[in-house]
Amino acid sequence: MLDGCRALLSIATVTTSFVFDQLLKSLRPFGTLTLLSTLMCEVVKVLMTNNTDEETWSWEARDILLDTWTILLVPMDSNGGDALLPPEGKHAAANLFSMIVESELKVASASVANDDGDSDYLQASISAMDERLSSYALIARAAVDVTIPLLTGLFSERFARLHQGRGIMDPTETLEELYSLLLITGHVLADEGDGETPLVPTAIQTHFADIVEAENHPVVILSGSIIRFAEQSMDHEMRVTVFSPRLMEAVIWFLARWSHTYLMPLEEANCHLSHDYEHQHQSIHSRKALLSFFGEHNQGQIVLNIIVHISMMTLMSYPGEKDLQGLTCHHLLHTLVRRKNICHQLVSMDSWRDLANAFTNEKSLFLLSSANQRSLAQTLVLSASGLRNSEASNQYVRGLMVHMTTYLVELSNKNDLKSVSQQPDVIMSVCCLLERLRGAASAAEPRTQRSIYEMGISVMNPVLILLEVYKHESAVVYLLLKFIVDWVDGQISYLEAQETASVIDFCMRLLQLYSSQNIGKISVSLSSTLLSEAKTEKYKDLRALLQLLSSLCSKDLVDFSSDSIEVAGTNISQVVYFGLHIVTPLISLELLKYPKLCHDYFSLLSHILEVYPETLAQLNSEAFAHILGTLDFGLHHQDAEVVNMCLGALRALASYHYREMCAGKTGLGSHAAAQGNLPEGIFSRFLRSLLQLLLFEDYSPDLVGAAADALLPLILCEQGLYQRLGNELIERQANSTLKSRLANALHSLTSSNHLSSTLDRVNYQRFRKNLNSFLIEVRGFLRTM
């Protein structure tokens, strides 16, 4: 059986759905799609009969056959569904989908009676089921004229059962079936959308061509019944008896997925099809009816209002349900503010104003998790894009955040701050408000930039005071740092010279305070005891500092006046220099084995050497040597991105030194010379190391370009050493033919393509070509030496 399933899968990968279906018709009175449907129906029956947590042959057969359907239907789903599927194939898909739904509902009902309370179905998350449900959706869309009415009927039966049995029977089985139906239907009606112009699935657009009355459209009927059911969660009695947190998770998930596609859609995007179907002129009115029914000027505002009310109720009436509240904040509400036409409606609605007021004043919302606090703040700020102009948007954000900034200012000014600040409720409030400020900061857009800048400026002094007060509360310290990181990152590209000066002055004060309070508290020796990446969370504040310095390095000074360039540039350079003195003693080679910290550190280092290479020349010998040690470590790292950043850092460092020396300056000065027990200077060491890597070690071919950019200035800095190393390689080659090839290749590396001793873009491009040719010529036989 499994071999037969695999054979069908293999055939499907090399045929179209039409060819696949025709293969059997010369031998049987039915097509291969009917065989595929019949086989899978039998497999599903076995799964229903032998419901077990253990994976059996029937599990594997189901997955293989689902993959076969997916391969056949994906291209059809994007091109219009039944336009390519023959009637017999549609019938086969409809029968199979009916059996699948029956099976899923049976599993859902059976899970309730499971005595051990550890059913896979109950424990499965929406995301874990997503791949299987997406395959189900493709099958359903191949015959939506049958499958959508089927789903509507199944929902109606269960809604009626709930109302008839209220107060008489345990509705748990029905609720589990509704949970399953919501997930299946959500996948059938809409794809997961990441873009701002979501499209109704093409198969749904091109069906029901004879239906031009919106209220009779099967998708409208199905959607409307689910929305009306969801609206009943607003009733307290229904919420207590019917809408469990688990069922509400499915409701919120469905509303988020459905809203992204059908709520106030961009009709011009959805009504355009990429293929000229024969019945397109017949179905255009049907599509318009479907898309306009939930549009801005029809039922869209009513449905949007219902969704906002449900969202607010979910956040306030299900305390402690982090998964449910997370779906509401991160998926449903965030989905609503992704399109400006919906934001325009939101900010004019009383329900949205009620949500914003609750966010500011309702104590129950202070109990949301950190991530949900941040997401809700971000969503509310993003909705300001729907207001009529920039001034109105900024005023909206000010009104939203002023209570939070005022609280922090007043708290920091209390005479008894040291005692008050340690109270648990105060610590919780501070953490909550900092998460909200982070969310607002991360929502910065040109339209609301001014108000978010003012928000950050207003709490600069409180942040420094709280950093001092909470120096022993690592969680609060981290949140303070992360807020500043997010705020600076969102603002730095917008600021004028004077504003930039204020921000970098604050960052300097922040770094100085952090240094005085924390520099001695993090023991590098602890790093050897870290056995998993989870334990590096104690270094989260260090990572935040790395990110802050990287944001400052990315500031574009081109727009400043000539006088401001010097002032602002010097200030940023000072902050970066001081920041280096803080972070470099804390970054051990052991810590660099942990991916997140490693990436942030080398990202910062490449930024600094690109923008302010002179800062390294100002470091003391110990700090400078430490940074070089980390660069050498990164150059041989397994992560190609880390190696690429190190190569970029080397290029910037060597280029700076070479240009400075050519201009008669000192460059890196004594740092470039041999130090201590090391017989060679730094550029000699890295030239040897990079040549060793390129000629004899394993690396990604994608790194050759970056390696060329680092190697050219290294060679120019150490031309004598390069000649000696080349001669040594030639002398070690015993074969005279290969020796001649190597000598010619080394000569061509630095002379072909009119290569010069300058470091301009054209010369870098020429050297990249030379290095590629050189490695192709010699790497093969050199590695056998």
N, C-alpha and C positions, 0 to 999 in steps of 0.2 A: 504493500500500500504506500509506504513512504517513498520507495523507489519510483512508483508511478507518479506521485505528487511532484517529486523532484524533476522528473522528465517533463511534466507539463510546465513547470517553472522555467526549465531550460528552453523549451520551445517558445514560451511567451517572450523571452528576452530577445529573440531574433525574428519576431514576426509582429505584424500589426494585429489589432483586435479582429479586423475583417478576415485576414488570412488565417489567423488562429481558429476562428469559428468555422471556416470552410474546410479545414483539414479532415474532419470526420464525416462530412456530408456525402462523400463518395462511398462510404462504407455503412453508414447508419442513416436512419430517417431524421436525425437531429444533428445539431452542430456541436462543436467542441465546447462552446460556452455553456450549453445545456449540460454536457458531461461534467464540466468544472463545477457548475452549480450543484448538480446532484451529488457529486462526491463530497463537496463541502457540507451539504445538508446532512449527509450521513455521518460525517465526522462530528458535526455539531450535536447530532442526536446522541452519539456515544458520550460526548462530554456532558450532556444533560443527564444521561442515565447514570454515568459513573462520576458523579461530582466529588472530586477529591482534591486536596491541596497538593498532592504529589504530581509532578509533571510526567505524563504518560505519552505513548505514541500519538494519541489523539491530539494532545497539545501541539506536538511538533507538526503533525499533519495540518492542523488548522493554520498554524503560522506560515507554513510553506504555501498553502493554497491562498491565504490572504495576500502573501507577497506576489503570487501569480496574478490575482485580480488587480492588485495595485499597479503592476507593470503594464497591464493591458489598459487600465482605465485612466491613468494619470494624463497621458496625452489627449485622451478624449474629453476628460473633465475640463481641461484648459481650452478646448476647441468647440465645446457646445454639446457634450453629452450625447443625446439620442441622434444627433446629426450623423454619427458614424456607427452607432450600435444598431444591428438589425432587430426587427420586432421580437424574434425568438430569443435573442440575447437579452433584450429588455425584460422579457418575461422571466428568463432565468435569473437575472439580477434581482428582480422584485421578489421572487420566491425565496431566494437565498437570504435577502435582507429580512424578510418576515421571520424566517427561521432563526436568524441571528438575534433579532430583538426578543423573540420568545425565549431563547436560551439565556440571554442576559437578564431578563426579568425573572426567570426561574432561579438563576444563581443569586440574584438580589434577594428574592423571597427566602430562599434556603439559608442565606447567611444570617438571617434573623434568628432562626432556630438552632444555630450552631452553639452548643453548650459551652465550648471552651472559650468563646468570646475572642478568638484570634483568627477569624476568617480572613483569607487573603483579600476577599472582595471588600470587606469593611475597612481593612487597613490600606488598601490601594489608594494612592493619591490620584488626583486628576491628571497630573503631569505624567505619572507612571503608566496610565491607561491611554495616553494621548495617541501613541503610534497605532494601536489597535483600533481605536475609535476613528482615527483618520482614514483607515482602510475601509471600515464600515461605511463611512460617509461617501467614499467614492462609489461603492456598490449602490448605495441609496440614490445617489445623483444620476446614476445610469438609467433610473426609472422613476423620476421624482413624481410623475403623474400618478403613480401607485403608492410610493413610499411615504410621501408627505401626508396624504389623506390617512394612511395607515397610522402614522404617528399622532395625528390629530385625534383619531378615534381612540387610541390607547390612552392618551392624556384625558380625554373626556370621560372614559370609563372610570379612571382612578379618581378624578375630581369628584365625580358623582358618588363613588364609593366612600370617599372621605366625608362628604356632607351627609349621606344617609346613615353612616355609622357613628357620627359624633356622639360621644357619651355612652356608646353601647359596646364598641369593640376596640381592641388594640389596633391602631392604624399603622403599626411599625412596618409590616410587610409592604403595605401600599406606599409608605413614605420611601422605603428603600427602592421600590420600583420607580417611583417618581425621580429619585436621585439618578438612577441609571438612565431613564428616558431623557432627562435634562441634558446629560452629558452627550448622549447619542445625537439628540436633536441639535444641540449647539454646533456639533461638528458637521452635521448635514447642511445646515442653513448657512454657515459662515466659515471661512478659512481664518486661521490665526493671522492677524494683520499687524505688520510693523510700520507700514507706511502711513502717510497722512491722507492718502486717497484710496481707501479700501474698496474692493470691487465685490459686488454680489457674484457668487460662483456662476460661471458662464452657463452651466447646465441648467441652473434655475432661471436665468434670464431668458433662455430660449424655449422653455417649456410653456405650457398653458397659453398658447398663442391666441386661442379663441376667447380668453377671459379678459375683458376690458374694464369691468367694474371692479374697482379696487377692493371693495368689501367682500367680494366673492373669490378673490385670489386665494388659493390654498395656503400660500406662505403667510398672507395677512391673517387668515383664520387661525392658523397654528400659532403664529407669534402673539396674536391678540389673546388667545386663550391662556397662554403661559404668563403673559404680563398681568392679566386679570387675576390669575392664581397668585402670582408673586405679590400683587397689591394687597391681598388678604393678610399678609404678614404684618400689616400695620395694625390689625385688630389684635388686642391683647390676648383675648381668649384663644383665637386661632394660633397666635404665636406660641402660646404655652402648650397647646395640645397637638399642633401639627408641625410648626416650623422649628424643628430641632436645629442646633448649630450645623449639623452635617448637611441637612437638606438646604439650609440657607447658603452654605458654601456653594452648592450646585446652582442655586438660584442666582447668586451674585456672579458666579463664573459665566452662566448663560447670558445674563444681562450685559456683562462686559463684552463678550464675544459678539453677541447680537447687535449691540449698540454701535460697535465699531464699523459694522457693515450697513445696517439698515436705518439707523437713527439719523435723520436729516442728511441723507447721503448726497454726495456731489453727483448730481444726475448726469452731467455732461461726461463724467468719467465712466459711469456705469452703463450708460446707453451706447457707448461705442464698442463695437465688436470687431475683432481683428479678421474675421472671415465673412464672406458674403453668402450667407445662407439663403436658400430659396424662399424660406418663409419669413425672412427678416421683416419684410414690409407688413406681414400679418402680426408679428409679435411685438412690434415697436410700441403699440398702444398698451399691450399687456405689461411690458417692462416699465413704461412710464407710470402706469397705474400702481404697480408694486412699489416703485421708488418714491413716488410722490405721497403715498398714503401716510408714511411716517416722516414726511418732510416738514420744513419749517412752517408752512402755511396750511397744514392739515392736522394730522394727529401727533406730529412730532413734539410740539410743546407740551401736550398733555402727557405723553409717555415720558419725556424728559423730566417733568415735574414729579411723576411717580417714582422714577429711578432715584432722584435726589432724596425724596422722602424715605425711600427704602434704605438708601445708603446711610442716612443720618440715624435712622432707627437701629440699623445693624451695629453702628459704632457705639450707641448709647445703651442698647438693650441686651447686649450679649457680652458683658464684662468678662475679661479673661480669655475670650476665644480668639487667640492670636492669629490662627490660620484664617478664620472668617474675616476678622478685621483687616488682615493683610490683603486678602483678595479684594476687599472693599476699597482700601486705600491705594494699593499698588496697581490694581487692574481696572476695577469699574470706574472709580472717580478719575483716575489718571487717563483712562480712555476718553472720558467726556471732554477733557481740556486739550486734546490733541488736535482738534480742528477749530479754526477760528469761528466758523459759522455757528458751532454749538456754544462756544464761549460767549458769543454775542447774545445768545438766548439765556445762558446761565446767569450772567451778571444782572439781568433784568428780572429774575424770578425771586419771589419772596422766599421760596424754599432754599435757594442757594444763599441768600442773605442770612437765613436762619442757621444754616450750616456754618457760615463764617462767624456768626455771633456765638454759636455753641463752641466753636474752636477757641474763641477768645475767652469765654466766660464759664462754660460748662465744666465742672470739676471732674465729671466722669471721663471726659476726653483726655484728662491729664494722666489717666491710667493706661492709655494705649502704649504699646511697646515703643521702644526708641525708633525703630525703623518706620513704624506706622506714623509716629509723630512727624518725622521728617518728611515722609511721603505726602501726608495731608497738607502740611504747610506749603510744600512745593506745588501741589495741585491748586490750592487756593490762589497762590501768587500767579501761577500760569494763566488762570482764568481771567486775569486783568487784561489780557490781550483782546478781550471781547468788548472793552469799553471804547468810547468814540474817539478818543485821542490820547496822546501820551500823558498829558497833565491829569486827565481823569484816571488813567491807569496807575500813575504814581500816587495819586491821592488815595486810591483804593488800597494799595499796598501799605501806605503809611497807616491808614486806619486799622488794617489787619494786624500789623506788627507793633503798634505803639504801646500796647499794654505789656508786651513782653519786654521791650527795651526799658520801659519805665520801671518795671519790677526790678530788673537787674541794676539799674541806676540807683534806685531807692535802697535796695539791699546793700549795695557797696558803700553807701553813705551812712549806714547805721553806726552809731557810736559803739554799740555792743556787737559788732559784726562777728568778732571771733567766736563768741559764745553762740549767737543765733545761727551762724552758718553751719554749725555742727549738728543742728537738729535734723532728724531723719526726714521730716516733711519738707524742710527747706532744701536739703540736698536733692530730694526728688524733684522739687519744683525747678531748681536750677538746671538739673540735667534735662528735664522736659523742655524748658525754654531754650536751652542751647541746641537741642535736637531740632526744634522748630526754626531757630535762626539758621541752622545749617540747611534745612529744607528750603527756606526762602532764598538763601544765598545761592543755592544750586539752581534756582529758577531764574537767574538773572538773564534778561534779554534787553536789547537796545531800548525797547519801549518802557521798561520799568527799571532801567539801570540806576537812574538818579535816586529813587527812593530806597533801593537796596544799598547803595553806597552810603546814604545818610543813615540808614539803619546800623551799618557797621561802625561808622564814625561815632555814633551816639553811645556805643558801648565799649569804645576803646579803653577808656580808663577803668570801667568796671571789670573788663576782662583781665587787666593787669592786677587789679586788687584781688579778684577772685583766684587768680593763679597763685598769688602769695598765700591767701587764706586756705586754699584747698591743696597745698603742696603735698600733703600726705594722703590725699584722696586721688589715687591714680585714675579712676574712672572719670572724675570731674576734670582733671588735668587734660586727659585725652580729648574730651569733648570740647574744652576751650580751644585746644590746638586745632582740632579738626574744623571747628567753626571758622577760625581765622584762615585756615588753608582753603576751605571752600569759598569763603568770601573774597580773599585775595585772588584766587584763581578765576572767579567770575568777573572781577572788576578790573584787573590790572590792564587789560587791553583797551579799556574805554577811557582811562584817566588822562587828564591833562597834566602838565608838568607840576603845578603846585599841589594838585591832589596826589600825584605819585609821591612827591616829597613827604607828604603827611603819612601816607601808607608805609613807606619804607622806614620813616622815623619810628613809627609804631612797631614795625617788625623788629627793628634794632633793639628797642626797649624790651620787647617780648623775649627775644633771644638772650639778652643780658640777664633778665629775671630768671628765665628757665635755667640758664647756666649756673647762676648763683645758688639756685635751690636744688637742682637735680644732677649737676655734672658729676658729683661724687656718689650719687645713690645707685647708679647702674653699674654693677661690677661686671667687667668684661669676662672675668674668670668663670662666671656662671654659664657662659655660652657652651662650654664643653659638656654640660649636663643636659642640654636641650636635646631630647630624643625625638621630638615630633614638631611639626610646624605649628601645631596648636599652642605649644609653650612659648612661642615667640610673641604672643599677644602682649606680654609685659613690655615689649619694645614698640608698641603701637605709637606711642608719643614720639619716639625717635623717627619712625617712618613718616609721621605727620610733619616733622621738621624738614625731612628730606623733600617732601612734596612742596612745602612752603618755599624753600630756597629755589626749587626748580621753577615755580611759578614766577618768582622775582626775576630769575635769569631769562625768562621768556619775554619779558617786557620789551616791546619794540620802541626804541627811542627816536626813530626816524622823524616822527611828527613833532618833536620838540623844537623850540627855537634854539639857536646856537648857544645862547647863554645857559639855557635850561639843560641842554644836553650834558654839559660839564657838571652841573650841580647834581642833577638827578642821577647821572651815570656814576659819579663818585659815590653818592650815597648808597646806591644799589651795590656797587662793588664792595663798599665797607660792610654792608649787611652780609653779603655772600662770604666775604673773608672771615667775618666773625663767626658765621654759621659753620664754616669749614672747621674752625678751631673747636667748635662744640661737638660736631658729629664724628670727626675723624678718629678721636681717641676711643669712641664707643663702637666703631665698626671693626670687629675682628674678622679674620679669615674664616673662623668657625661660624660666625653669624652669616657670612656671605654664602653659606651653603643653603640658606633658606630663601626660597624663590622670591617672595614678595619684597623682602628687605633688600635682597641682592639687586633686583630690578630697579627699585626706587633709588638705590645708592648710585648705580652706574648711570642711570638716567640723569641724576643730578650732576655727576662728575662730567659727563659729556656736555651737558648744558654749560657748566661753569667754564670748561676749557674752550668751548666754542665762543662764548661771549666775553668772559673775563680771564683769559689765560694768564694775565699778569698777576692775578691773585696768588697763584701757586708760587711765584717767585718770592712773595712776601712771607710765606710760611717759614716756620723754623725748621731746622734739619730733621727733627724727629717726625713732625707732622708730614713733611714732604716725603720722607722715606716711607712712611706708612701708606700714603696714597699710591706711591709707585708699587709697593708690595701688593696692594689690592688690584692695581691695573694688571700686573703680571698674573695674578690669580684669575682675573676675568678673561684674560687673553686665551686661556686654556680651559675655559668653562664649557660644559656640555650644551648649554643653551645658546643657540646661534645668535639670538637677539642680544644677549649679554656680550658675546664676543664682538658683535657688530658695534655696540656702543663703546667698547674698549678700543677698538680700532679707530673709531671716530675721535675718541679722546686723545689717542696717540698722535693722530694726524694733526689735531689742533695744537697739541703741545710742541711737536717737532716743527710745525709750520711757523708758530710764533717765534720760537728760538732762532730758526734760520733767517726769518725776515728781520728780526731785531739785529742779529749779527751782521747781516748784509747792510743794515743802516748804520753800522758803527756803534751799536749799543751792546749792552751786556746780556740781553736775553734772560735766561734763567740764572745767569751768573754762576756762583759757586755750586749751586744745585746740580748743574750739568756736568761738573767734574767728578772725578773719582772720589768716593767718600769712604772713610774708615778702612775696613778690610777689603773693600771692593776695588779691584785693580782698574776697572773701566768706568767711564762716565755713563750716565743713564741712557743716552742715545745709542751708545755702543752696545749696551746690554739688550736693549729692545730691538736693535737691528739684528743681532744674533738670534734672539728669541723668535722674531717674526720670520726670518729666513728658515729657521729650523721647522717652524710650523708649516710654512708653505711647501717646503721641499720633502719633508719626511713624516709629517703627521697627518691624521685624518681631520677633515673639516668639510663644511658644506660648500659646494661650488658657488652658492649665492654670496659667499663672503669674499670672493676674489676681488671684486670691485672695491670694497671698503679696505681690503688689505693693500691694494695698489695705492690707494690714497694715503695710507699710513706709511707705506714703504718708501715712496718717492721722497718726502721730506727727511726721512731717516737717512736715506742714502746721501742726500745733499749735505746733511749735517756731519756725516761720517764717511766721506768719500774714500779716505785712505783705508779705513777698516773694510769697507765694501770690496775694495780691490784685493786686499789680503785674503778675505774670506773666499772670494771667487777663485784666486790662485790656489788656495788650499783644496778647494773642491776639485779643481782640474787635476792637481797632482795626485789626488787619491784615486783617480780613475785609471785603471790599468789598461783597459781596452783603448787602443790608439784612435779607432774610429769614433768611439763614444767621447773620448777626450776632446777631439776636434769639434764634435757637435756641441759639447758643453761650452767650450771656449767661444764658439761663434754665438751661441745663445746668450751667454752672459754679456758679450759685447753688444748684441742687438737690443738687449733689455734696456740699456741706457743710451742708445744712439739711434735706434730706428724711429721712423715717423717724425723726423726733425725734432726730436726731444731736446728741450733746452733746460737751463738751470733755474727757470722761473716757476712760481707756484700759482699760475693762473688756471682758469677752467679748461682751456684748450690743452695745456700741457698735462693736466691730470687725465684728460680723456685719452691723450696719446699714450701715456704710461699704462693706463688700464689695458689698452690693446696690446702693448708690448708684453705686459706681465702674462696675459692670457696665452699669447703665442709662446712665451718662454716656458710656462708650465706644461703646455701640451708637448713641447719638444723634449723636455728633460726629466719631468717628474717620474715617468715610468721607469727609466733605467737607474735614476738616482736612488729610488727606494729599494733597489736590489743590492745596493752597495753594502 
